[in-house]
Amino acid sequence: MIMNSYGDMAQHLFLRNRSVGLKNDISTLTQELSTGKTSQLTQKLGGDLTYLSDVERNLDRLKSFQVANTEAALFASSMQNNIELISDNVVELTGDIFAVTTSPNDETSQQLSNQAEVYLTEAIRSLNGEAAGRSLFSGKDTEAQPLADINTLMSSLVTEVTPFTTAPDIVQAVKDWFADPLGFDTVMYQGSSDLMDPVKIGPTEEVTVSLKANDDAFKQTLQSLAIATLVNDPGLSLTSDVKFEMLRSTGVELRESQVQLIQMQSDLGFVEGRIEETATRNGAAQTSLSLVFNQLVQADPYETSTRLDEAQFQLESLFTVTARTSQLSLMRFLS
């Protein structure tokens, strides 16, 4: 009978290598069980990772669209809030102007003019608003503050209207200055002449969330508020009748501004709706692809648990054999 035997050193190396192998298997299986992902991805997918790569690429695209969606929604929402503040002030001042039915007097005119100045200041502040460190109404140049301050505006207008003493002439002079490219657009507007580039928010969808502080609706509003603010300027020395007539003209202009601001809010609301709908579709697609991705890379928990138990049993058995082998001696072998 032929018997094969191993030397002590060979046996020691065999047991050690087997121990290391089992420990590595246990470590790998434990990781698979805790993460739910297989460590033998290539083997599971039959060596073809093309489909998995395509799923990962589409998930990454959807994540980038999610970021773009969030930014666009924040920008549009911030715009909407600022325009709403301007619009509410316009509605209130218009109502207050036309609520005055008594004969004109300086006290009433002064109160309305002071109110207009407050709203003009708030309108400029709103149009200089920011979201996430970017200017809302400066067009493409989101680093620029779109409008100069109220003092710059009013000092320029006072210079323009000083030669005039009647309400129609003063009002027309203000309108001419706002319409002149060398007037409002040069003196007050400091943003870009170009709109922001469209933002791609989905695989086939993009939106343009861009308004400028020198858009017609805003200029109309600022123009009307500025006329009412001029009523109280001490350098013009206007009569009570002229002041009252200027305020009445402001009320008419502000009514037109209301319509334009409402239309602007409606258009912006449509954009917000598209952003929300696209975000919902992107979210559904991302969920679906995530399920597919998990099915491709996940490990079978039952199989993994079974293999882990088996590896642990083998390691324990190996430790037992190693311990018994280490206790062997010549006396025990001969006894």
Number of C-alpha atoms within 10 A of each C-alpha: 2 4 4 4 8 9 7 10 9 11 14 15 11 12 16 14 12 15 18 12 14 21 15 13 16 19 13 15 26 16 15 21 20 9 11 17 19 21 15 11 16 12 10 15 14 8 9 12 13 10 12 14 12 12 17 16 12 16 20 13 15 21 15 15 22 20 13 19 24 16 16 24 20 15 20 23 16 18 24 17 13 19 20 16 14 23 21 13 20 25 15 12 21 22 14 13 21 12 9 14 7 7 9 15 13 16 10 17 24 19 12 23 25 18 18 28 22 14 23 24 16 17 24 19 17 21 24 22 19 20 15 10 9 16 23 30 29 30 23 19 19 18 15 17 21 25 24 16 13 18 10 12 18 17 11 17 23 17 11 16 19 13 12 14 14 16 22 13 13 22 22 13 20 23 19 14 18 23 16 12 11 11 19 24 20 11 15 20 18 18 24 20 14 13 17 18 13 13 16 16 25 20 12 7 13 18 17 15 21 20 21 24 26 25 11 15 20 22 18 22 24 25 26 28 27 24 28 31 25 27 28 21 15 8 10 16 13 19 15 18 16 18 26 25 19 23 27 18 18 25 23 14 18 24 16 15 24 21 13 18 21 15 13 17 19 13 12 20 15 12 19 22 13 17 22 17 12 21 22 13 12 22 16 12 14 20 13 12 17 16 10 14 18 12 12 18 18 17 21 14 16 10 11 19 15 12 16 21 13 14 19 16 13 15 19 14 12 17 14 12 12 16 11 10 13 10 8 10 10 7 7 8 7 6 6
